[in-house]
Amino acid sequence: MDRQLAQPYQYVRRELVEPDWRRLPGWREVTAAQWRDAQWQRAHCVQNERQLREVFGSLLEDRFYRELAADQAEFATMSVLLPPHMLNTMAADAALEPGAFTEAFLTDPVRRYMLPVRSDRHPEWPNHPLAARDSLHEAQMWAVEGLTHRYPTKVLAELLSTCPQYCGHCTRMDLVGRSTPQVAKARLVLRPADREEQMLDYLKRTPSVRDVVVSGGDLANVPWPRLESFLLRLLELGSVRDIRLASKSVVGLPQHWLQPKVLAGVERVARLAARRSVNLAVHTHANHVSSVTPLVAEAARALLDAGVRDVRNQGVLMRGVNATPAALLDLCFALQGEANILPYYFYLCDVIPNAEHWRLPLSEAQRLQEAILGYLPGYATPRLVADVPHVGKRWVHQAVGYDRVRGISYWTKNYRTALELRPLEALGGDGWLSRRYPYVDPVDTLPADGRAWWAEQAARADGAQLPEPVDLLENS
């Protein structure tokens, strides 16, 4: 008999389940072999209303499509692109009758961030007055096209600007995917081979960089021979000690990473990395427990068996998706205990356009971090972080000041980025290292005085302005 004391969260082991795709009218004749085939998945990605209707038939009522069309026309920063595997995790247990299914689909947490509709957006504050397309200034920190040098010893290499799936909350919405009525996307200009050559040349000339995150877009959209060639050349650089491959498709399109030719290539790269004592890991992106299926676990296990050191998850905290202790712990236990994926980071959603309905205030993230401590093994307890503009990742408890009325937190840094080109002396004292950098909570979560202050800021002819940084710890 289990005599465990009652706890705020009760752990119960739950086996992963692959939802039956044949419950949906458009996939009733799809075989298991087709479902496991990466090319079938890519060929049947859903990109528009017509294709959604082909999948769901009469299960989704017209009111959903009206909301989707309105969102794409008025708010969406990402176009629709959903692999069947990801779409199949939505409303998996819903009753198969139109009214009940539509309600379940509208409230489904994976649908909320992968296929947003107009009614999801906040009616008064869909957009923060300080929201920015490239909110982290990554393009401003490009050493060469696509290579962001933000941290002293780490770089981000964006090899391409497409993914097998488009997440509504994408932090790189300025660059990734097709343009929407709201966002004319930036574009990479160089040919891929020239871009990669410039990246490798910069890394040869910059031996202080030891950690390279290879991303995009998503690496699953890079033809494997080209990706393998880049990685092998990267491994020739003795200064590089860590390589992290970023791919949401381990969760969204696991079939890609189960292809024999891809796994054989991963094994070749991992073998060379091991010989050269380079840590090779894969980072993926799951935000809700229902997106962690047996195929996801199989893909993660296959990558580990091929020699990858770790498969890690970097999720995003979002209201209506995972912003409760139970939802976050359910996801982490599924990742760690069932799928061999290490919970690593959960980020506060970045201050990008039309994302306010997803974002959490810092205070709530701090409570979440405290609530999940003690349940998971220490090494598998994810760190909740804010990606602070001009600073970088900071644990949510590292704020040095917090005005909770206006929802402005302040942060310090211990290194310079490429944005700080002026000499430190020009700012006096330690210059950039002595400054306090602001981060903002969603306006709708603030008290009335705070909402009124931001309304005044939004109405200013010269745009919203932050107050001067001061020590606000007494207001915490």
Secondary structure, 3 states (H helix, E strand, C coil): CCCCCCCCCCCCCCCCCCCCHHHCHHHCCCCHHHHCCHHHHHHCCECCHHHHHHHHCCCCCHHHHHHHHHHHHHCCCCCCCECHHHHCCCCCCCCCCHHHHHHHHHHCHHHHHHCCCHHHCCCCCCCCCCCCCCCCCCHHHEEECCEEEEECCEEEEECCCCCCCCCCCCCCCCCCCCCCCCCCCCCCCCCHHHHHHHHHHHHHHCCCCCEEEEECCCHHHCCHHHHHHHHHHHHCCCCCCEEEEECCHHHHCHHHHCCHHHHHHHHHHHHHHHHCCCEEEEEECCCCHHHCCHHHHHHHHHHHHCCCCEEEEEEEECCCCCCCHHHHHHHHHHHHHHCCCEEEEEEECCCCCCCCCCCCCHHHHHHHHHHHCCCCCHHHCCEEEEEECCCEEEEHHHCCEEECCCCEEEECCCCCCCCCCCCHHHHCCCHHHHCCEEEECCHHHCCHHHHHHHHHHHHCCCCCCCCCCCCCHHHC
